[in-house]
Amino acid sequence: MHLLGALEPIPQEFRNAVVAIGNFDGLHRGHQELLAVAREQAGRLGKPWGIVTFEPHPRSFFKPDEPVFRLTPLPLKARLASALGASFVLSLTFDKKFSLLEPQEFIGEYLIDHMKVDHVVTGYDFHFGRGRKGNPIILKELGQEFGFDVTIVDQVADEGDSNSPFSSSSIRSALRRGHVTMAARELGYYWTVMGKVVPGDQRGRAIGFPTANIILEEGAEPIRGIYAVRVRDGGKKNSKAWAGAGYFGDRPTFETARTFLEVHLFDMNEDLYGRTLLVEFIDLIRPDQKFNSVEDLVRQMNQDCIQAKARLAQLSDENPCTVYPLGRAQEAGTI
């Protein structure tokens, strides 16, 4: 997998490629269908294929004071795309200059001059260019003008439920409400975060629950609480999953002002400082709460771990996400 920046020359091997264009936040089941179309077109044409996306998220550019809950920041998005077979991800910088490009300028400057694309695949609701003037119809017209083919993919939903297409917004909403398994159904895999383990205050170790601490990207808003989680070493392919209980919140019992993701791993005592971890959110055990004493907190944490182990044991018997491409990759540890 090659992660390419907007200012980098495109390697010759990725010119005349099939590209899928979009934000693709979450790479949910709708996105996966779209990328499957790109992969099929590339196979038919004997071309490489990849993704063209935008950083930062356009909403962050237009509303910088309102951080976006990113389901898959760029490094994780690239890992997921690689698991689906993409050869590259090109990240275009969404800044003021970029936002003012007319649709024809965007096509000419990036897709033709920069990439010389052969075929473009995008969704039915894709808009581009200044004031979102560009749409699928205009993209097809420009494709005829500039000499590339275009495939537009219709909305994707569960069979028999066309009124509820898969969307990043609905997945964010589910995670904010603690509906982790609902989010997983739309994603086709268990929502995952990736981050480096940073030093904490050792409070968990002092009360018998050592944790690996990860600071999530600004804007991350899953419901605060305790989760059943699986954790993998992000630096290793085919890595074994460690079972654990995760906590996302700001520790109201101790009145800290900093929000962490803390992960307590069962039966694992390796030093994880500085390592990049992939944390899979399997289910919510309970929302966050404040306790009257540390002793009360410890008693509840013991119960939380029992419940997390039970939930993860159920998953080991049957993981419903393995019917989807990224669910299978997640189960195999190949993300």
Secondary structure, 3 states (H helix, E strand, C coil): CEEEECCCCCCHHHCCCEEEECCCCCCCHHHHHHHHHHHHHHHHHCCCEEEEEEECCHHHHHCCCCCCCCCCCHHHHHHHHHHCCCCEEEEEECCHHHHCCCHHHHHHHHHHHHCCCCEEEEECCCCECHHHCECHHHHHHHHHHHCCEEEEECCCCCCCCCCCCCCHHHHHHHHHCCCHHHHHHHHCCCCEEEEEEECCCCHHHHCCCCCEEECCCCCCCCCCEEEEEEEEECCCCCCCCEEEEEEEECCCCCCCCCCEEEEEECCCCCCCCCCEEEEEEEEEEEECCCCCCHHHHHHHHHHHHHHHHHHHHHHHHCCHHHHCHHHHHHHHCCC
